[in-house]
Every structure is written in C-alpha cells, then in structure tokens.
Amino acid sequence: MSRFIKTLDQLRRGRTPLENQVVDEFLAGRLDRRAFLRHGSRIGLSAAVMAGVLKGVGIDPVGRALAQEAKPGGTVRVAQITPAGAIEPVSVYDQGGLLPLQLVGDFLVMDGPDLRLRPMLATSWEPNEDGSVWTFKLREGVKFHDGRTMTADDVVASIDRLADPANGSNALSALKGVLSKGGTTKVDDLTVRFTLDAPNGNFPYYVSTDNYNAIIVPADYAGDFEKTFNATGPFKLDSYTPKVGLSLVRNPDYWDGPALIDRVELSFYAELQPQILALLGGQVDMIQQVSVQGGQTLLDNPAVNIIRLKSNAHRQIHMKNKGGFADKRVRQAMAMTLDRPAIVKGLFKGMADLGNDSPFAPVFPSTDPNVPQRVKDIDKAKALMAEAGMGSGFDVTFTTMQMQELPTLATLLRNAASEIGIRVNLKIEDVGAYYGDAVPGKSDWLDSEFGMTDYGHRGTPNVFLSAPLLSTGTWNSAEFKNPEYDRLVASYIAALDPADQKAQAGAIQTLLLDETPVIFPYFYDYLSATVPNLQGVETTAMGQIFLHKASYT
C-alpha cells in the first residue's frame, strides 16, 4: 500500500484540482471503473494516469481478449440503410449518411462503446476552471487524402462551418447554445481553443464521434464532398453511385498506419430483410444495424456473430401542451398505461432497458437510479383523467413512421390508451413524409400533437436534454416550455464534477416525471451482425463501424 501511495503522489503531480478530484471520487468508491474512465477522459485525464490508478487498486485497466491470427488483405462488404440525402458533412442527419462519413473521415475525439473518450485527431484536451473554454492539442503529421497536411486552420474552419446558422447545419441540434460561429480559434498550428457560449462539462463529446457531422475536412472545403470524399480517415474514395453504394480503398498514409483490409464496399438497402438475405447468402459480410423486430433469423443463427452494445438509443413519444394533453395529469395518465417490462420482452426479447420518461438512460453515469420507476397503473391513470376533467376521454391522431418496431409500438400504445378512454387514430408514414423539412410548420414530426420519433445513441444526455425539451430546442415537438427545467439543464451541462452532475440529473428526472411532455418507454441495445471470421470490428451505437483494425481469420 505504501508503494501505491508513493505512486499515487507521483500520478497526482502536475494534475489539475479537477483531475485529482475525479481520482479521489474513484478511490472513495463513489465512481466505479467505468464511470472513472468515462469522467477522467471527459476532462482530459490521460490514459496513462487512469491506468496507473486502476492498477494501484488491483483493477485491470483494459478488458483483454485473445484474438485469432489476423490475415491482412481482403474486402469487407457492408450492408447499410440507404442515405436519405447527400453524403455531406454539414447536412447529414441520418444513419445512412453518417457511416460513409465516418469511414473516410476522423473526428477530434473518439467516443467508444463504453462512453469513454479516446484521442483521435486531438491528442489531449483540457478545460479552464469553469469549463467555458476548452483547449485541444492536435496530432502532428495528419494528411488529407489529397496529400495536404491537416492543421488548426482546417479544424477551425470545419467546426465553425457547423456552428454557423447560415449553413443550415444539422450539428446545430448539438451546438446551438453551446458553441457559436467564431468561438473556435487557432492558438498555433497544432492547438485549437473553443470559447463556449456557456460552461459545459461534457464539451469534448460535442467534437467527438457523437457529433457525426464533425469530421474534419480541409479549410477550403466548398460543399462538394461527394466528388472526392476528401478527409483524413483510414479509407478513401474509389467509386460512388448515389442510392446504390460506395467503394473505398485503404489509405496508405493514414496517421495510425494503413488498415489491414484492402477495401470496404458499402451496399445501400431500403429495408432490413434484403440485407439479411444478402448476409445469409454470402453477398455481404456485415449489416450495419439489425433490429430484433425482423432480425430474429440472425439472432438465433449460430453461424452469425451478433455485436451487442448497451445504448441510450430510444423512441420519444411527444404530447403537445394543448388540446387533450394540455393538462399534465392527462400526460401522466397516458404514460401510466404502458406495460414497459412487457414491451421490452415482447419487442426486444429483453435486449433493452426500461425508460422512465427522461433522457437519463441507465448507461449514463450521471443518471440517478434512486428516482422511482414509472409503472403501469390503470386505476390511477383513470383517476388522473377524471381529475383533469377528461373522464370521458378524447380523440387524437398519433403520427409516426414506418421503421423497425415503431408501427408495432404505435399499435400497442393505441390499445393501451383505449383503457383510459383516449381514442387514438394511427397515422404511419414513410420516413421522408414524417420528417419533412425537419422544421416547425413543415414537418409532421414536429407539428403533430401526439407522435413518436427515433433518437440515436449519444455519449452524454446533453443533446436529448436540449434539442427536444428546452424552451428554445430545435426539435421541441412537445412544445415544452418550463423555465425551471431550462435552469436545471443549464446547471447540469455546466457541471464539471461528477457528483454535481448526478444531483442535477436527479432533479431533472423528477421534474420530467411530473410534467411528462415526452414518454421514453425504453432504451434499446444496438445490434450489428457479421460473418463469424471477421474480427477486430468496433461499432458504436450510433451506427458507426470502425474497420481500421478489422481482418479475417
């Protein structure tokens, strides 16, 4: 023990008070290994220091698994959903478009499956005292596919482009109120400073793989990404046919060394079933995402490898504060009609976590597990309807899209609502019609009184807390406006200390259970499928697939 104390003193030397505070939280037992690695990486605590602390208390810093001998070369053929629009860093908003971006491009930071941040184009990062300014050191010698060297100028231009409202950037859903145009500045060729709109304890996630628009492209990028796919990633363009597929070859000049495989072939599909047939028929080697609904033939097949990640991906069921849902007691009653354990068992074969009507999924370290779980209670729901003067019920249209299990869940919800007199008419559209232009007045998603949409995984709950629920949120389909909620979210986002984050999280969870603008029924596991001899694949629950270390055995 004395030897560890001496080593710990050495590890502490030169660390900031915030970094040492996270170490103390772990040693005091208030953070487990996963939370320690996650919080430490968030504030820039080096991997070497965290490994030293873990080793000192007898914990293996990394999970170790023996891989079979890799065979260099070959092609990985991936089946994925068809991109909804142009594959373009500023505008991409869908899972189909984000995978091609990620395969050819890099981010400043990598958010791994365990929500722990790892260096990518940035080698380190640190906040100022209150988290309002973050400084990132960049990797030296990184080259774009056209041979030019990446510098801070490219990073500043890339992020500033996303933060500029004039560009209609999809990333504004994350960056609005966090980082404005002009807030990203060059310190020197290998240092970038982010001056934020307000303190933000989770800012590195905003420039990580979490923000799938945030690949770094040349400063002089002119908006024609599909012509060259010029970025810094491990694979570069061979050929591209819109709506059909994308062919990529290994980048021999990649900063982390050339990939083991020679090529990646992406094939675009409108639906899951043809992808399943292609995998089972030997036409592809991997499927980007497999849903339990429709994918059972793969889940039960011993000849298929399923990659399963716990995630915070979910569905949001919004109820506008008007009409039949104007009284929060009616919204509470609707939420009480759902048998969540039965839904998780029936729709996901248990491969999901219960939702509790807030964005705080069990995978988030800041989630307060002491907030009571909402359960089905028809008697109480009927009593609430009566108290709100809605004992005879009302008619309402429920709008959602034709995607994965959403139509099935919509039917379950309609049947559940009927138990308390809410008469639901289902309106199920194709994805394009549902989202529309994704702005109020031009989107069935945002304009519907009662509806359901899909939200992909994130490394922090910040976007989920902001875009759909803040008074100024860009995706506020519930039209929820609550000054106390806005204040609590600002405090949560600003918090650097893990204990402060959890305290604010508990208050937010409690408030949303009371107001219930949105129902979060579950957080589902993210599933991908591969052939059994493909190894070294790393996926994220956002739909990204890292193939740099992939190979065949």
N, C-alpha and C positions, 0 to 999 in steps of 0.2 A: 504493500500500500504506500509506503514512504517513497518508493521509486516512482509510482504513478503520480503522487502529489508533486514530486520534483518535475516530472514530465509535463504535468498539467500546468504548472507555473510557467514552463517554457512555452507551452502552446498558447497561454494567455498573453504572453509578452507581445506587445505591439498590436493587440486586438482592440477594437473599439469597445466602449462600455456596452453597446447594444449586442455585439457579438458575444461578449463574456456573459451577458445576461441570459442569452439563449443556452449557452453551455451550462450555466447554473440551473436553469429550468429543467434541463435534461438530468443533471446529476441529482436534483432534488426529487426526481420521479414524476414531475408534472408534465413531461413530454416523453412519449415512447420513442423507439428508434426511428420509426417512420416520420413522426412529427418533428423530431430533432433534425433529421436530414432535410426535411422539407423547409422548415423555418430557417435553418442555417444557410441553405442555398439561396433562399429568397433575399436575405440581407447581404449576401456576398461572402459568407464564411467559407474559406477554402475547403476543398475536399480532403486535403492532407490533414488539416486541423480536425475536421469532424472524424476522420478515420482514426486519428490518434486518441481522441476522447473515447470513441467506441471501443477500441482495442484495450484501453486502460481499464474499462469495466468488464472486459471479457466478452464483448459482443463483436461478431464478425461484421465488418463494415459493408460487405457486399455479399449477395447471395451467390453461391458457387454451384455451377452445374457443369458436368463433363460433356463437352460437345464431341461428336464424332469427327473424324478427319475430314477436312474440307477439301473439295476438288475445285480448283479455280476454273473459271470459264462457264459457258452456258448462258441461257436466256431464261429470265423469269417472266412468265406471261400472266398478267393480272387482269381479272375481270372487275370492272367497276361500273357504277351508275353513270349514265351519260351526263356530261356537264350541262347545266341549264342554260348557259350563255357562253360568252367569250372567256377563254382562259387568260385572265388579265389580272395582275396583282392588285390593282386598286378596286376593281369592281366585283371580283369573285365573291359569292355568298353561299355557295352550295358545296356539298361533299364531293360531287363530281368534278368540280373545278379545283378544289384545294389539293387533291392528290398530285396531279401533274405539276402544280406549282412547287410542291414540297420536294418532289423527286429531282427537279432541276435547280432548285434554289435552297438557300440556307437562311436561317434566322440568327439574330444575335445570340439567342439563348434557346436551349432545348428543354422542353418540359416532358419528362419521362412518364412512364405508366404509373409510377409511384408519386407523382406530383412534385418530384424533386428536380430542381433546375440544374442544368449542366451547361458548361461553356460550349458555344458553337463558334460564331464569328466574333463574339466577345469572349475574352479570356477571364475577365473579372468585372465586378460591379460593386458599388457601394453608395449608400445614401448619405445625405448630410444629416444633421441632428434630428430634424423633424420629418424627414422623408419627402421633402418638397423638391429636392434636387438630387439626381442620381447621375453618377459618373461611371462610364463604361470604358474599359480598355479593350482595344480591338486586336485581333490576331494579325500578325505580320505576314506578308507574302501571299495573301489570298488572291487568286486570279479569277476573273470572269472567264466565261467560255470563249470570248473573243480575244483573250490574251492580256487584257488590261489588268493592272493591279488595283484591288479594292482599297480605298482609303476612307477616312472620316467624311469626306465630301459626298461619297456615294451613300453612306448611312444617313447623313443629314437630309439629303435630297429624298431618299426613299421614304423615311418616316414623315418628313414634312409634307410630302405628297399625300400621304394617308390622312394627315391631320387637317388638311385644307378642305373646308366645306365646299369650296367651289368645284372640287373634283368629284363630288358625289360618292366619296369613298365608303365602301361597306365597313371599313375599320372604324368609322366614326361611331358605330354602335358600342365600341370599346373605348375609343379615345375621347369622345365628347365629354367635356368637363374634367378630363384627366390631363391631356396634352394638346395644346393649341399650335397652329401654324406659327413658326418662329421660335417655339420652345426647345427645339433641337438645335444645338450649336456645336461647332467644331472647336476643340481645345488645341489639338495638334493632329497630325495625320493619323495617329492611332488612338485618339481619345475623343469621345463624344460626351457632351453634357446634356441632360434632359432637365429643363426647368419646368416643373409641372404647374397646372392651374391650382392645385391644392395638394397638401401632403397625401402620399399614397404608399402604404406599407407593402403593397404587393406589386409595385410597378414593373419589376423585371418580367412578370408574366405577360404584360402588355406588348412586349417586343420579343416574345418567345414564339414557339410553335403554336401556342394558344391563339395568337392573333394570326390566323392563317394568311392574311393579306400581307404580312410584314416580312416577306422575303426581301433581301437587299439586291437591288438592281443598279445599273450604272446611273450616275447623276444626270446624264444627258438622255435618259430613257424618254422616248417620245410617244408611248402609249400603244406600240405595235408589238406587244410581247409574242403573239402567236407566229410572227415571222421568223424569229430566231430562238425564242425561249432562252435568252442570254441572261445567265445568273451565275452563281458560284458553286452550285451543287455537284454531287458525285456523278450525275448523268447529264448528257447534253443531247440536243435535238439531232435525230436522224431524219424523221419524216412525221408529218402530222396531217390527218384528214379529219376535219371537223365532223362531229357526230358519229365518227367511226372508230378512231383510235389514234394512238401516239406511239412512235417508236423512238427509243432512246439508246444511246451507246455510252459506254464507260468514259468518264472524263479522266484522261491520263495525268492531268495536272491538279487533281483535287488536293486541297490542303491537308487532308487526313490520309493521303495515299489513295491510289486507284482502287475502285471496287473489285471484289473477287469475281463477280459475274461480268460477262461481256455486254449484255443487253437487257433492257426492260421493254416489254411490249404491253401496252395498255389497250384493252378492247372495251368499248363502251356498250352498255346494255341498258334498255329502258326498264327492265324488270329483273327480279331475282331468279325466277325459275330458269331462264335460259343460261344464266351464269352457273347455276347448279349443274345443269346438263353438260355444260362445257367442261366443268371441273371433273365430273364423273366420267366424261367421255375422253379425257386426256387432251382437250384443246387449250386449257389454261392450267396454271399451277397454283393460282391463289385467287380468292374472292375477297375484295376489299371489306365488305360487311355482310354478315349473314344474320338474318333475324330469326328468332325462334318460330314465329308465325311464317310458315312457308319453307323453313330450312331444316325441318325435322329429319329429312333423309340424310343430311350431312351430320347432324348432331349425333345420330345413332349409328354412324358408319365407322367401324374401327379402321378403315383404310384412309380416313381423312383426319388431319390434325386440326383441331379447333383451338385457336388462340382466344382466350377469355380474359377480359380486363374488367375489374370493378370500375365503375364510372359514375359520373353525375349527369350523363345524358338522360333526357326526360321529355315528357309531354306537359305542356301547360294548358290548362282549361280556364279560360278567362270569362269573367262575368262583369259586364259593364255596370257601373253605379247609376243605373237608370232603369226605367220600366219595372219589370218584375223583380229585378235584382237590386233595386235602389236601396233596400233595407239590408243591412249586413246580416240580420238574422236569417233572411232567406238564403243568402250566400252560404252561411254556416250550415243551414239545413241541407242544402244541396250537397255540400262536402260530406255530410254525415250519412248520405245514402250509399256510399261506396264501400264495398267489402274489399279492402285493399289486399289482405293476405290471399283471398280467393283469386283476385285479379292477377297477382304476381304468380301464383301457382298455375292458373289456367293459361295465361298469355305467355308466360316466360319460363314455365317449368321450374320456378323457383330462382331463376337467374336474374334477379333484380332485388333492390332494396325498397322498403316501404317509403313512400313520400309522406311528408307531414305539412304540406301546404306552405312551404317556404323553400327557397333555393338551397338551403343548407342540407346537402346530402351527407350520408354517413362517411363518405370518403374524405370530406373536408376536415382537417384537423381542428378548425375553429368551431365546428358545429357543436352546439350544447346538447348532449344526449339526455339531459335531465328535463327538457321540455316535454310534457306529456304527448303521447302519440294519439292523433285523432282516430277514432274508431267508428264503425257503423253503428248508428243508434236511431232507428226509425221513429220510435216513440218521442224521443227528444226533438228530432227533426220536425215532426208534425206539430209539436208544441210550439216550437220557434216560428213555424209558418203561421200558426194561429195568432201568436203574439204580434206578429208583423201585419196582421190583417189580411193574410193571404191563405186562409184556411181552405178556400175553395180552389186554390191553385191558379195556374195561368198557362197560356200557350206561348211557346217560344221556339225559334228556329236555332238549331245547333249546326254550325258550319265547320267543316274540317276537310281534309284532303285524302285522296286515295293513295295511301302509303303505308306499307308494313302493317302493323296491328291497329292503326288508327280507326279504320271503319268498324272493326270488331269492338274496340273500346267504346266507340260512339254508340253502338247498339246497346252495350252493357249500361252505359250512362243513361240512355233514354229509358231503359227498363227500370233502372234504379230511381230515376226522377219520378216516374209514374207512381211510385209507392207513397209519395207525399203530395201528389196532385199536380206536379209540374208536367205539362203535356208537351213533349219535345218532338218537333219535326226535323228530320235529319236532312242536311244539305251537304253531300260529299262530292267534292270537285277534284279535277286533276290539279297537280301541284302548281302549274303556271297560273291557272284561274284563281286559285286560292290566294297565292301571294300577291298577284297583280304587280303593281309597281312598288310594293312594299312601303308605301307612304299613305298616311291617312287620306281618305276620300277616294283612293284608287286601289284599295286592297280589301278583299273580303276578310282576310286575316285580321287586319287592324280595325275594320269597320263593323264587323259582326258583333251583335250584342252578347252572344254566347257562342264560344268557339274553342278550337283546340289546335295547337301547333307543336312543332318539333323543335327542341333545342339540343344542340350537340354538346359534347363534353368540354369543360374548361378546367384549368388548373386551380382557379380560385372562383368563388361565387360572385366576384365583383360585377361582371357583365350581366349576370342573371339578376342581381340586385338593382342594377341601374337601368339598362335599356327597357325592360318591360314594366318596371314598377316605380321608378322615380317620377315625380310630377312632370319633369322635363324629358322623360325617357323617349328615345326614338322609336321604340317598339311597344309603347304602352297601350296594348289592345284592350285592357280593362279600364282605361282612362282613370286610373287610380291616382288620387292626389291627396297626400297626407303629409303635412309639414313635419310631424314628429318622426314619421318614417324617413323622410328625406334627411332629417338631422342625424338620426341613428346611423344611416348608411354612410353619411359623410364621416362620422366618427369611426365607424368600422374600417372604412377604406384608408383613413389616415393612420390607423394604429400600426405601429411597428412591433410592439410587444405581443407575444402570443396570448398572454393572459388577458390583455386588453381586448384583443380580437374576439376571444371567446365570450367575454362579458357582453360586448356589443351584439354578438351573434345571438345570444340568448334573448336579449331584449327585442331584436328584430323578429326572431322566430315567434315570440309570444304575441307581438303586435299583429303579425300576418295571420296567425291563427284566429285572432279576434276579428280582424277586418275581412279576411278571406276574399280578396279580389281575384285570386288565382288558386286553382286546385292543382297540387303537384301529387299525382297518385302514386308514382314510383320513379325510381332511378334505375335504368336497366343496364345490365352488363353489356359490354361491347364485344361482339364476336366476329372473328375473321376465320377463314378456312384455307388450308394449304395442303398440297400433296405431302406425304409423310417424309420424303427425303429432302425437303427444303428446310434448311436450318439457318439460324442467325438473323431471322426476320424480327424486327422490332416495330410494333404498331403502337398507335395512340388511339384513344377512344374518340378522337375527333375524325378519324378516317385516314390519317397519315400512315404511310408504310415506309420504313427506313430499310433500304436494301443494300446499303454500303458494305455491310459485313455478311450479307447473305451468300449462301453457297449450297451446292448439292452434295450429298454424301453418297 
